[in-house]
């Protein structure tokens, strides 16, 4: 599982790093998982 730690020490679990350029942040609500955003991301990055 991928993790990243930001400047304030917060750990973000299971991120997806797709494409290049300015980052976009997609957050899912409970009880979904990050995989539920794949259809949206495939639309943005064909």
N, CA, C, O and CB atoms as a CASP TS submission, in Angstrom:
PFRMAT TS
TARGET T0000
AUTHOR 0000-0000-0000
METHOD Language model
MODEL 1
PARENT N/A
ATOM      1  N   UNK     1       0.851  -1.173   0.000  1.00  0.00           N
ATOM      2  CA  UNK     1       0.000   0.000   0.000  1.00  0.00           C
ATOM      3  C   UNK     1       0.896   1.236   0.000  1.00  0.00           C
ATOM      4  O   UNK     1       1.862   1.309   0.760  1.00  0.00           O
ATOM      5  CB  UNK     1      -0.968  -0.002   1.225  1.00  0.00           C
ATOM      6  N   UNK     2       0.577   2.192  -0.844  1.00  0.00           N
ATOM      7  CA  UNK     2       1.368   3.404  -0.968  1.00  0.00           C
ATOM      8  C   UNK     2       1.002   4.401   0.121  1.00  0.00           C
ATOM      9  O   UNK     2      -0.174   4.578   0.438  1.00  0.00           O
ATOM     10  CB  UNK     2       1.173   4.029  -2.345  1.00  0.00           C
ATOM     11  N   UNK     3       2.000   5.047   0.688  1.00  0.00           N
ATOM     12  CA  UNK     3       1.762   6.108   1.664  1.00  0.00           C
ATOM     13  C   UNK     3       2.665   7.295   1.342  1.00  0.00           C
ATOM     14  O   UNK     3       3.703   7.152   0.697  1.00  0.00           O
ATOM     15  CB  UNK     3       2.013   5.600   3.116  1.00  0.00           C
ATOM     16  N   UNK     4       2.248   8.457   1.804  1.00  0.00           N
ATOM     17  CA  UNK     4       3.054   9.663   1.681  1.00  0.00           C
ATOM     18  C   UNK     4       2.864  10.460   2.969  1.00  0.00           C
ATOM     19  O   UNK     4       1.764  10.500   3.519  1.00  0.00           O
ATOM     20  CB  UNK     4       2.654  10.509   0.407  1.00  0.00           C
ATOM     21  N   UNK     5       3.928  11.090   3.447  1.00  0.00           N
ATOM     22  CA  UNK     5       3.854  11.928   4.635  1.00  0.00           C
ATOM     23  C   UNK     5       4.042  13.379   4.217  1.00  0.00           C
ATOM     24  O   UNK     5       5.025  13.718   3.559  1.00  0.00           O
ATOM     25  CB  UNK     5       4.920  11.509   5.689  1.00  0.00           C
ATOM     26  N   UNK     6       3.100  14.236   4.597  1.00  0.00           N
ATOM     27  CA  UNK     6       3.161  15.655   4.234  1.00  0.00           C
ATOM     28  C   UNK     6       3.893  16.440   5.324  1.00  0.00           C
ATOM     29  O   UNK     6       4.252  15.886   6.363  1.00  0.00           O
ATOM     30  CB  UNK     6       1.734  16.231   4.015  1.00  0.00           C
ATOM     31  N   UNK     7       4.108  17.732   5.076  1.00  0.00           N
ATOM     32  CA  UNK     7       4.937  18.561   5.962  1.00  0.00           C
ATOM     33  C   UNK     7       4.521  18.534   7.425  1.00  0.00           C
ATOM     34  O   UNK     7       5.381  18.551   8.305  1.00  0.00           O
ATOM     35  CB  UNK     7       4.911  19.969   5.486  1.00  0.00           C
ATOM     36  N   UNK     8       3.222  18.491   7.706  1.00  0.00           N
ATOM     37  CA  UNK     8       2.786  18.525   9.104  1.00  0.00           C
ATOM     38  C   UNK     8       2.788  17.145   9.768  1.00  0.00           C
ATOM     39  O   UNK     8       2.343  17.005  10.907  1.00  0.00           O
ATOM     40  CB  UNK     8       1.400  19.120   9.188  1.00  0.00           C
ATOM     41  N   UNK     9       3.285  16.131   9.063  1.00  0.00           N
ATOM     42  CA  UNK     9       3.383  14.791   9.622  1.00  0.00           C
ATOM     43  C   UNK     9       2.194  13.896   9.333  1.00  0.00           C
ATOM     44  O   UNK     9       2.199  12.725   9.714  1.00  0.00           O
ATOM     45  CB  UNK     9       3.564  14.885  11.076  1.00  0.00           C
ATOM     46  N   UNK    10       1.173  14.422   8.667  1.00  0.00           N
ATOM     47  CA  UNK    10       0.005  13.624   8.320  1.00  0.00           C
ATOM     48  C   UNK    10       0.386  12.576   7.287  1.00  0.00           C
ATOM     49  O   UNK    10       1.044  12.888   6.294  1.00  0.00           O
ATOM     50  CB  UNK    10      -1.132  14.519   7.791  1.00  0.00           C
ATOM     51  N   UNK    11      -0.029  11.328   7.517  1.00  0.00           N
ATOM     52  CA  UNK    11       0.215  10.259   6.557  1.00  0.00           C
ATOM     53  C   UNK    11      -1.029  10.035   5.713  1.00  0.00           C
ATOM     54  O   UNK    11      -2.128   9.878   6.244  1.00  0.00           O
ATOM     55  CB  UNK    11       0.626   8.956   7.275  1.00  0.00           C
ATOM     56  N   UNK    12      -0.855  10.020   4.418  1.00  0.00           N
ATOM     57  CA  UNK    12      -1.942   9.738   3.491  1.00  0.00           C
ATOM     58  C   UNK    12      -1.696   8.340   2.947  1.00  0.00           C
ATOM     59  O   UNK    12      -0.634   8.051   2.394  1.00  0.00           O
ATOM     60  CB  UNK    12      -2.027  10.810   2.333  1.00  0.00           C
ATOM     61  N   UNK    13      -2.692   7.476   3.110  1.00  0.00           N
ATOM     62  CA  UNK    13      -2.567   6.086   2.704  1.00  0.00           C
ATOM     63  C   UNK    13      -3.205   5.859   1.348  1.00  0.00           C
ATOM     64  O   UNK    13      -4.211   6.478   1.001  1.00  0.00           O
ATOM     65  CB  UNK    13      -3.196   5.169   3.741  1.00  0.00           C
ATOM     66  N   UNK    14      -2.608   4.972   0.601  1.00  0.00           N
ATOM     67  CA  UNK    14      -3.145   4.492  -0.662  1.00  0.00           C
ATOM     68  C   UNK    14      -3.451   5.627  -1.640  1.00  0.00           C
ATOM     69  O   UNK    14      -4.605   5.859  -1.998  1.00  0.00           O
ATOM     70  CB  UNK    14      -4.393   3.687  -0.411  1.00  0.00           C
ATOM     71  N   UNK    15      -2.432   6.307  -2.052  1.00  0.00           N
ATOM     72  CA  UNK    15      -2.593   7.353  -3.054  1.00  0.00           C
ATOM     73  C   UNK    15      -2.221   6.803  -4.419  1.00  0.00           C
ATOM     74  O   UNK    15      -1.503   5.808  -4.521  1.00  0.00           O
ATOM     75  CB  UNK    15      -1.733   8.591  -2.709  1.00  0.00           C
ATOM     76  N   UNK    16      -2.704   7.445  -5.455  1.00  0.00           N
ATOM     77  CA  UNK    16      -2.370   7.067  -6.827  1.00  0.00           C
ATOM     78  C   UNK    16      -1.687   8.254  -7.485  1.00  0.00           C
ATOM     79  O   UNK    16      -2.217   9.365  -7.474  1.00  0.00           O
ATOM     80  CB  UNK    16      -3.643   6.629  -7.632  1.00  0.00           C
ATOM     81  N   UNK    17      -0.535   8.025  -8.046  1.00  0.00           N
ATOM     82  CA  UNK    17       0.255   9.070  -8.682  1.00  0.00           C
ATOM     83  C   UNK    17       0.212   8.829 -10.183  1.00  0.00           C
ATOM     84  O   UNK    17       1.001   8.051 -10.718  1.00  0.00           O
ATOM     85  CB  UNK    17       1.730   9.087  -8.146  1.00  0.00           C
ATOM     86  N   UNK    18      -0.720   9.505 -10.862  1.00  0.00           N
ATOM     87  CA  UNK    18      -0.915   9.328 -12.303  1.00  0.00           C
ATOM     88  C   UNK    18      -0.591  10.620 -13.021  1.00  0.00           C
ATOM     89  O   UNK    18      -0.893  11.701 -12.516  1.00  0.00           O
ATOM     90  CB  UNK    18      -2.359   8.883 -12.619  1.00  0.00           C
ATOM     91  N   UNK    19       0.017  10.527 -14.186  1.00  0.00           N
ATOM     92  CA  UNK    19       0.229  11.698 -15.031  1.00  0.00           C
ATOM     93  C   UNK    19       1.357  12.591 -14.557  1.00  0.00           C
ATOM     94  O   UNK    19       2.164  12.221 -13.703  1.00  0.00           O
ATOM     95  CB  UNK    19      -1.025  12.496 -15.106  1.00  0.00           C
ATOM     96  N   UNK    20       1.386  13.779 -15.141  1.00  0.00           N
ATOM     97  CA  UNK    20       2.413  14.761 -14.821  1.00  0.00           C
ATOM     98  C   UNK    20       1.748  16.122 -14.637  1.00  0.00           C
ATOM     99  O   UNK    20       0.562  16.289 -14.921  1.00  0.00           O
ATOM    100  CB  UNK    20       3.505  14.816 -15.934  1.00  0.00           C
ATOM    101  N   UNK    21       2.516  17.080 -14.164  1.00  0.00           N
ATOM    102  CA  UNK    21       2.012  18.440 -14.022  1.00  0.00           C
ATOM    103  C   UNK    21       1.430  18.723 -12.653  1.00  0.00           C
ATOM    104  O   UNK    21       1.734  18.040 -11.674  1.00  0.00           O
ATOM    105  CB  UNK    21       0.979  18.706 -15.061  1.00  0.00           C
ATOM    106  N   UNK    22       0.580  19.754 -12.602  1.00  0.00           N
ATOM    107  CA  UNK    22      -0.031  20.206 -11.357  1.00  0.00           C
ATOM    108  C   UNK    22      -0.866  19.092 -10.723  1.00  0.00           C
ATOM    109  O   UNK    22      -1.721  18.514 -11.394  1.00  0.00           O
ATOM    110  CB  UNK    22      -0.901  21.445 -11.608  1.00  0.00           C
ATOM    111  N   UNK    23      -0.634  18.779  -9.440  1.00  0.00           N
ATOM    112  CA  UNK    23      -1.402  17.693  -8.816  1.00  0.00           C
ATOM    113  C   UNK    23      -2.849  18.089  -8.530  1.00  0.00           C
ATOM    114  O   UNK    23      -3.155  19.252  -8.266  1.00  0.00           O
ATOM    115  CB  UNK    23      -0.730  17.261  -7.523  1.00  0.00           C
ATOM    116  N   UNK    24      -3.721  17.098  -8.591  1.00  0.00           N
ATOM    117  CA  UNK    24      -5.117  17.229  -8.183  1.00  0.00           C
ATOM    118  C   UNK    24      -5.351  16.267  -7.032  1.00  0.00           C
ATOM    119  O   UNK    24      -4.772  15.181  -6.995  1.00  0.00           O
ATOM    120  CB  UNK    24      -6.100  16.943  -9.375  1.00  0.00           C
ATOM    121  N   UNK    25      -6.183  16.657  -6.113  1.00  0.00           N
ATOM    122  CA  UNK    25      -6.478  15.827  -4.947  1.00  0.00           C
ATOM    123  C   UNK    25      -7.941  15.420  -4.988  1.00  0.00           C
ATOM    124  O   UNK    25      -8.829  16.274  -4.981  1.00  0.00           O
ATOM    125  CB  UNK    25      -6.151  16.577  -3.623  1.00  0.00           C
ATOM    126  N   UNK    26      -8.192  14.123  -5.032  1.00  0.00           N
ATOM    127  CA  UNK    26      -9.551  13.587  -4.977  1.00  0.00           C
ATOM    128  C   UNK    26      -9.702  12.846  -3.659  1.00  0.00           C
ATOM    129  O   UNK    26      -8.877  12.002  -3.310  1.00  0.00           O
ATOM    130  CB  UNK    26      -9.854  12.643  -6.197  1.00  0.00           C
ATOM    131  N   UNK    27     -10.743  13.163  -2.943  1.00  0.00           N
ATOM    132  CA  UNK    27     -11.001  12.535  -1.653  1.00  0.00           C
ATOM    133  C   UNK    27     -12.334  11.798  -1.721  1.00  0.00           C
ATOM    134  O   UNK    27     -13.327  12.334  -2.211  1.00  0.00           O
ATOM    135  CB  UNK    27     -11.005  13.588  -0.507  1.00  0.00           C
ATOM    136  N   UNK    28     -12.344  10.579  -1.229  1.00  0.00           N
ATOM    137  CA  UNK    28     -13.584   9.813  -1.201  1.00  0.00           C
ATOM    138  C   UNK    28     -14.196   9.907   0.187  1.00  0.00           C
ATOM    139  O   UNK    28     -13.489  10.118   1.172  1.00  0.00           O
ATOM    140  CB  UNK    28     -13.337   8.333  -1.594  1.00  0.00           C
ATOM    141  N   UNK    29     -15.482   9.755   0.262  1.00  0.00           N
ATOM    142  CA  UNK    29     -16.182   9.777   1.541  1.00  0.00           C
ATOM    143  C   UNK    29     -16.365   8.373   2.095  1.00  0.00           C
ATOM    144  O   UNK    29     -16.190   7.381   1.387  1.00  0.00           O
ATOM    145  CB  UNK    29     -17.536  10.460   1.394  1.00  0.00           C
ATOM    146  N   UNK    30     -16.710   8.310   3.340  1.00  0.00           N
ATOM    147  CA  UNK    30     -16.961   7.025   3.967  1.00  0.00           C
ATOM    148  C   UNK    30     -18.239   6.447   3.395  1.00  0.00           C
ATOM    149  O   UNK    30     -19.175   7.228   3.221  1.00  0.00           O
ATOM    150  CB  UNK    30     -17.051   7.159   5.506  1.00  0.00           C
ATOM    151  N   UNK    31     -18.381   5.223   3.096  1.00  0.00           N
ATOM    152  CA  UNK    31     -17.496   4.070   3.254  1.00  0.00           C
ATOM    153  C   UNK    31     -16.818   3.658   1.950  1.00  0.00           C
ATOM    154  O   UNK    31     -16.464   2.490   1.789  1.00  0.00           O
ATOM    155  CB  UNK    31     -18.275   2.902   3.805  1.00  0.00           C
ATOM    156  N   UNK    32     -16.634   4.572   1.036  1.00  0.00           N
ATOM    157  CA  UNK    32     -16.026   4.248  -0.255  1.00  0.00           C
ATOM    158  C   UNK    32     -14.519   4.087  -0.127  1.00  0.00           C
ATOM    159  O   UNK    32     -13.925   4.417   0.899  1.00  0.00           O
ATOM    160  CB  UNK    32     -16.350   5.329  -1.286  1.00  0.00           C
ATOM    161  N   UNK    33     -13.918   3.574  -1.190  1.00  0.00           N
ATOM    162  CA  UNK    33     -12.456   3.475  -1.239  1.00  0.00           C
ATOM    163  C   UNK    33     -11.948   4.346  -2.383  1.00  0.00           C
ATOM    164  O   UNK    33     -12.733   4.819  -3.205  1.00  0.00           O
ATOM    165  CB  UNK    33     -11.991   1.989  -1.420  1.00  0.00           C
ATOM    166  N   UNK    34     -10.654   4.555  -2.435  1.00  0.00           N
ATOM    167  CA  UNK    34     -10.061   5.346  -3.501  1.00  0.00           C
ATOM    168  C   UNK    34     -10.314   4.754  -4.875  1.00  0.00           C
ATOM    169  O   UNK    34     -10.292   5.475  -5.873  1.00  0.00           O
ATOM    170  CB  UNK    34      -8.586   5.485  -3.276  1.00  0.00           C
ATOM    171  N   UNK    35     -10.553   3.460  -4.940  1.00  0.00           N
ATOM    172  CA  UNK    35     -10.817   2.809  -6.223  1.00  0.00           C
ATOM    173  C   UNK    35     -12.140   3.264  -6.832  1.00  0.00           C
ATOM    174  O   UNK    35     -12.348   3.113  -8.036  1.00  0.00           O
ATOM    175  CB  UNK    35     -10.822   1.298  -6.050  1.00  0.00           C
ATOM    176  N   UNK    36     -13.025   3.812  -6.028  1.00  0.00           N
ATOM    177  CA  UNK    36     -14.307   4.287  -6.539  1.00  0.00           C
ATOM    178  C   UNK    36     -14.152   5.524  -7.417  1.00  0.00           C
ATOM    179  O   UNK    36     -15.086   5.888  -8.132  1.00  0.00           O
ATOM    180  CB  UNK    36     -15.244   4.592  -5.387  1.00  0.00           C
ATOM    181  N   UNK    37     -13.011   6.165  -7.379  1.00  0.00           N
ATOM    182  CA  UNK    37     -12.746   7.355  -8.192  1.00  0.00           C
ATOM    183  C   UNK    37     -12.123   7.011  -9.550  1.00  0.00           C
ATOM    184  O   UNK    37     -11.949   7.903 -10.381  1.00  0.00           O
ATOM    185  CB  UNK    37     -11.829   8.303  -7.435  1.00  0.00           C
ATOM    186  N   UNK    38     -11.788   5.765  -9.788  1.00  0.00           N
ATOM    187  CA  UNK    38     -11.088   5.389 -11.017  1.00  0.00           C
ATOM    188  C   UNK    38     -11.836   5.808 -12.279  1.00  0.00           C
ATOM    189  O   UNK    38     -11.208   6.287 -13.223  1.00  0.00           O
ATOM    190  CB  UNK    38     -10.863   3.898 -11.039  1.00  0.00           C
ATOM    191  N   UNK    39     -13.151   5.643 -12.325  1.00  0.00           N
ATOM    192  CA  UNK    39     -13.914   6.015 -13.520  1.00  0.00           C
ATOM    193  C   UNK    39     -13.760   7.507 -13.805  1.00  0.00           C
ATOM    194  O   UNK    39     -13.630   7.908 -14.962  1.00  0.00           O
ATOM    195  CB  UNK    39     -15.409   5.655 -13.347  1.00  0.00           C
ATOM    196  N   UNK    40     -13.774   8.317 -12.773  1.00  0.00           N
ATOM    197  CA  UNK    40     -13.583   9.769 -12.912  1.00  0.00           C
ATOM    198  C   UNK    40     -12.169  10.065 -13.397  1.00  0.00           C
ATOM    199  O   UNK    40     -11.976  10.901 -14.279  1.00  0.00           O
ATOM    200  CB  UNK    40     -13.853  10.495 -11.565  1.00  0.00           C
ATOM    201  N   UNK    41     -11.189   9.389 -12.830  1.00  0.00           N
ATOM    202  CA  UNK    41      -9.803   9.639 -13.205  1.00  0.00           C
ATOM    203  C   UNK    41      -9.518   9.174 -14.633  1.00  0.00           C
ATOM    204  O   UNK    41      -8.761   9.829 -15.348  1.00  0.00           O
ATOM    205  CB  UNK    41      -8.860   8.940 -12.230  1.00  0.00           C
ATOM    206  N   UNK    42     -10.102   8.074 -15.053  1.00  0.00           N
ATOM    207  CA  UNK    42      -9.916   7.607 -16.425  1.00  0.00           C
ATOM    208  C   UNK    42     -10.501   8.597 -17.422  1.00  0.00           C
ATOM    209  O   UNK    42     -10.001   8.727 -18.539  1.00  0.00           O
ATOM    210  CB  UNK    42     -10.557   6.229 -16.614  1.00  0.00           C
ATOM    211  N   UNK    43     -11.569   9.302 -17.019  1.00  0.00           N
ATOM    212  CA  UNK    43     -12.149  10.340 -17.872  1.00  0.00           C
ATOM    213  C   UNK    43     -11.185  11.526 -18.016  1.00  0.00           C
ATOM    214  O   UNK    43     -11.042  12.086 -19.102  1.00  0.00           O
ATOM    215  CB  UNK    43     -13.502  10.815 -17.295  1.00  0.00           C
ATOM    216  N   UNK    44     -10.532  11.899 -16.923  1.00  0.00           N
ATOM    217  CA  UNK    44      -9.607  13.038 -16.953  1.00  0.00           C
ATOM    218  C   UNK    44      -8.283  12.717 -17.635  1.00  0.00           C
ATOM    219  O   UNK    44      -7.701  13.581 -18.291  1.00  0.00           O
ATOM    220  CB  UNK    44      -9.339  13.515 -15.549  1.00  0.00           C
ATOM    221  N   UNK    45      -7.803  11.490 -17.487  1.00  0.00           N
ATOM    222  CA  UNK    45      -6.541  11.061 -18.089  1.00  0.00           C
ATOM    223  C   UNK    45      -6.808   9.867 -19.000  1.00  0.00           C
ATOM    224  O   UNK    45      -6.597   8.722 -18.600  1.00  0.00           O
ATOM    225  CB  UNK    45      -5.489  10.700 -16.993  1.00  0.00           C
ATOM    226  N   UNK    46      -7.274  10.130 -20.230  1.00  0.00           N
ATOM    227  CA  UNK    46      -7.614   9.023 -21.138  1.00  0.00           C
ATOM    228  C   UNK    46      -6.403   8.246 -21.602  1.00  0.00           C
ATOM    229  O   UNK    46      -6.537   7.291 -22.366  1.00  0.00           O
ATOM    230  CB  UNK    46      -8.350   9.546 -22.340  1.00  0.00           C
TER
END
